[in-house]
Amino acid sequence: MRRPNPVLWLWYAFGGKLPSRYRDWVVHDLTCRTWFLRHVLRSLVLVSPVLALLYLVFGVALAGPGEVVLLALVLGMIVGVYYSLSYAPENADTRLTKYGFPRGHATNLRR
């Protein structure tokens, strides 16, 4: 089973489709016993650039207490990750449909 390199993994994390030679790895990624932790990691990777940009814009522009801006961004991260985790099984099933598997395939394999 071939694993994607870091650039391809970022593409995959942001919703891109990997070449067909990584199909087995994608199935493993979405159905292994640590699939949920992997989803959490992907969610954090998705939220991080947005939070960094917001911190640069509002943290520098407001020049107020940095703790307030930082805490607001942490709360935003919690909401974003919570929303992502609420739809984790559906997200996994949708990802596998990009590779030709039937809808619900990831959920059925995890059972």
C-alpha positions as CSV (number, residue, x, y, z in Angstrom):
1,M,0.0,0.0,0.0
2,R,1.5,3.3,-1.1
3,R,1.2,6.4,1.1
4,P,0.9,9.8,-0.4
5,N,3.8,12.3,0.1
6,P,3.1,15.4,2.3
7,V,2.1,17.6,-0.6
8,L,-0.4,15.0,-1.9
9,W,-1.6,14.4,1.6
10,L,-2.4,18.2,2.0
11,W,-4.2,18.0,-1.3
12,Y,-6.2,15.1,0.0
13,A,-6.8,16.8,3.4
14,F,-8.3,19.8,1.6
15,G,-10.7,17.5,-0.4
16,G,-8.7,16.7,-3.5
17,K,-8.7,13.3,-5.1
18,L,-5.5,11.3,-5.1
19,P,-4.3,9.3,-8.1
20,S,-5.7,5.8,-8.3
21,R,-2.5,4.2,-7.1
22,Y,-3.4,5.5,-3.6
23,R,-6.9,4.0,-3.6
24,D,-6.0,1.3,-1.1
25,W,-4.5,3.8,1.2
26,V,-7.6,6.0,1.1
27,V,-9.7,3.0,2.1
28,H,-7.3,2.2,4.9
29,D,-7.3,5.9,6.0
30,L,-11.1,6.0,6.2
31,T,-11.8,2.6,7.7
32,C,-8.9,1.7,10.1
33,R,-9.5,1.8,13.8
34,T,-7.8,5.2,14.0
35,W,-10.0,6.8,11.2
36,F,-11.6,9.2,13.6
37,L,-8.3,10.5,14.9
38,R,-7.1,10.9,11.3
39,H,-10.3,12.9,10.6
40,V,-9.5,15.1,13.6
41,L,-6.0,15.8,12.3
42,R,-7.4,16.6,8.8
43,S,-9.9,19.0,10.4
44,L,-7.1,20.8,12.4
45,V,-5.1,21.1,9.2
46,L,-8.0,22.7,7.4
47,V,-8.7,25.2,10.2
48,S,-5.1,26.2,10.9
49,P,-4.4,28.5,7.9
50,V,-7.7,30.3,8.4
51,L,-7.0,30.9,12.1
52,A,-3.4,32.0,11.4
53,L,-4.7,34.5,8.8
54,L,-7.4,35.8,11.2
55,Y,-4.8,36.2,14.0
56,L,-2.5,38.2,11.7
57,V,-5.3,40.4,10.5
58,F,-7.1,41.0,13.8
59,G,-4.2,40.5,16.2
60,V,-2.1,43.1,14.4
61,A,-4.8,45.4,13.3
62,L,-6.6,45.7,16.6
63,A,-3.5,46.0,18.6
64,G,-5.6,45.2,21.6
65,P,-5.1,42.5,24.2
66,G,-3.6,39.5,22.4
67,E,-5.2,37.1,24.8
68,V,-8.7,38.1,23.7
69,V,-8.0,37.6,20.1
70,L,-6.2,34.3,20.8
71,L,-9.1,33.0,22.9
72,A,-11.6,34.0,20.2
73,L,-9.7,32.1,17.6
74,V,-9.4,29.1,19.9
75,L,-13.2,29.1,20.3
76,G,-13.6,29.4,16.6
77,M,-11.3,26.4,16.1
78,I,-13.4,24.4,18.6
79,V,-16.6,25.2,16.7
80,G,-15.0,24.4,13.4
81,V,-13.6,21.1,14.5
82,Y,-16.9,20.2,16.3
83,Y,-18.8,20.9,13.1
84,S,-16.4,18.7,11.1
85,L,-16.6,15.9,13.6
86,S,-20.4,16.0,13.6
87,Y,-20.3,14.8,9.9
88,A,-17.2,12.6,10.1
89,P,-18.9,9.3,8.9
90,E,-20.7,11.1,6.1
91,N,-17.4,12.8,5.1
92,A,-15.6,9.4,4.9
93,D,-18.4,7.9,2.8
94,T,-18.3,10.8,0.4
95,R,-14.6,10.7,0.1
96,L,-14.8,7.0,-0.9
97,T,-17.4,7.7,-3.6
98,K,-14.8,9.8,-5.4
99,Y,-12.9,6.5,-5.9
100,G,-15.8,4.6,-7.3
101,F,-17.0,2.9,-4.1
102,P,-20.8,2.9,-3.3
103,R,-22.2,5.4,-0.8
104,G,-21.9,4.1,2.7
105,H,-18.9,1.8,1.9
106,A,-16.7,3.2,4.7
107,T,-19.4,2.9,7.3
108,N,-20.1,-0.7,6.2
109,L,-16.4,-1.7,6.4
110,R,-16.0,-0.2,9.8
111,R,-18.9,-2.3,11.1
